[in-house]
Amino acid sequence: MRQLLMTIYALFWFCLSSVVMAEAASSDVKQWLARMQTAAMEQNYKGTFVLTRGSMSSTLRVVHAYINGMEIERLTQLDGAMGEIIRRGGEVMCVFPDNRVVQLEKDSFANSVVQAFADFMPDPRFYVLTLDGETRLVNRSSVQVSVKALDDHRYTYQLWLDKQTGLLLKSSLQSAKGEELERFRFTEISFPESISAEELQPMNMDKAVAHEFIPPVPVDRSWPDNTMWQVGFVPPGFHAVRDARQPGDNVMLYSDGLASYSVFIERVAADMMPEGASMVGGTVAYADKLENDGHHYAVTVVGQIPAMTAMLVAESVRPKVMN
């Protein structure tokens, strides 16, 4: 379960990371970041990029189009076992080499999360944003933007944006100690006026042997109706992202406008209690155990935050019995 959550979260973050940014004191920085947001959604582009997360590295081919107000994107893995990810708006479909198709059902809060992130401005007490000059990447002029974290509860980002379109060409995610945790970089890119429907079609769809659906994590009703959940520690600058779900449900999402993490509470058997942290690049999954009224629960925090912060969040989760 933990590995599945990390995979889904990493995919979700990749789809959103080029869209989500912050307010800066400089109007020039704000203009560049606004251009980056627009380009990430509305620009047609094709290219190859390398994504490095910790010790793992993958090379992928991307075709991205904006058609009738909707993003359509095809990601093809070029090394290892070849597979594809197709994104149409908020719906994501994974096509595996064995012709198995797995579709992630559209989560009930997916659209509101994007909207909340787009409108949310990180507090300047926690980030400093600067323009750091110009350089060339993939034979294109680019500008560098730094998003520097001012405490140990979040990471620092270095961004390189295409000077002509504003598209993100390279990014580096760094810890408070300056260690690079993740890197994204285009090695080849073009910006065609139009992209054909054939280029956006997944491979072997006519040969699919299985079509599976992975629903969003459901609200768990196996515990008493009067049991709610509360998170005692929220890092400074982070706020709950609300939607139709009610506070106290077993899935909660928090964001500071740039970084985000989710809290999942699941009822488990006593001998299936996970515990400890797993890291893939800058994404952590920290699991803690919780016992209440004779029942055992697993609390998992998944997000792009340091492991120590995730631990503090997980250990602060407590039941709140409503009368």
ABEGO torsion letter per residue (X at the ends): XAAAAAAAAAAAAAAAAAABBBBBABAAAAAAAAAAAAAAAABBBBBBBBBBBEABBBBBBBBBBBBGGBBBBBBBBABEBBBBBBBBEABBBBBBAAGBBBBBBBBAAAAAAAAAAAABBBBAAABBBBBAEBBBBGGBBBBBBBBBBABAABBBBBBBBBAAAGBBABBBBBBAAGBBABBBBBABBBBBABBBAAAABBBGAAABABBBBBBBBBBBAABBAABBBBBABBBBGBBBBBBABBBGBABBBBBAGABBBBBBBBBBBAAABBBEBBBBEABBBBBBBBBBGGBBBBBBBBEBBBAAAAAAAAAABBBBBBX
